[in-house]
Amino acid sequence: GQQLNQSPQSMFIQEGEDVSMNCTSSSIFNTWLWYKQDPGEGPVLLIALYKAGELTSNGRLTAQFGITRKDSFLNISASIPSDVGIYFCAGQLGYSSASKIIFGSGTRLSIRP
Amino acid sequence: NAGVTQTPKFRVLKTGQSMTLLCAQDMNHEYMYWYRQDPGMGLRLIHYSVGEGTTAKGEVPDGYNVSRLKKQNFLLGLESAAPSQTSVYFCASSSTYNEQFFGPGTRLTVL
């Protein structure tokens, strides 16, 4: 079945540093999604990508839909303490809510004080 | 709007007991989903519904049943709980082409 390989599994960074994480798959997806999950909460959508090559920003976050449609990356610039959490990528086979979504295993971001 | 709410927030069951998790959404969304989240793994879809009165199996449906009798509610049932069902359960809802909105989760422990 489809699988997403998300890396790194965890990151420890200094406040102010830039962060980069990515997801790869052997399958082609039509939509890439990036979610953030805070402790004790459900995931919240950060960025949705619908077109190969698309580069989309949301504040300090930037995500790209890979040209091959098999990968995506998320960058966070100038990290701050509230960026701490687990980031999930997700690939969706179609464009509607009825399309299956596959989630990566997550990247746990921690910030050194 | 409360968004997506889940009841209960925590539950401890003994093996073989049954229980029902309730998900409610006030956004008039057609689609609703139940996921489980285990350590080191992403969310895995258990069952989903594309409208009132309809349900379908997801990736890991065994041991669970669901019902969508009302558009705003999606129930997840465990008929005979097993330790392997210890997990955090998330409900989500969405309209046809929009993002999924997740509830806060239910932490279930089966002893």
Interface residues (C-beta under 8 A of the other chain):
Chain A: G1 L4 Q6 Q9 L33 G40 E41 G42 P43 V44 L45 A48 F88 A90 Y95 S96 S97 A98 K100 I101 I102 F103 G104 S105 G106
Chain B: V4 E30 Y31 G40 M41 G42 L43 R44 L45 V50 E59 F90 A92 S94 S95 T96 Y97 N98 E99 Q100 F102 G103 P104 G105
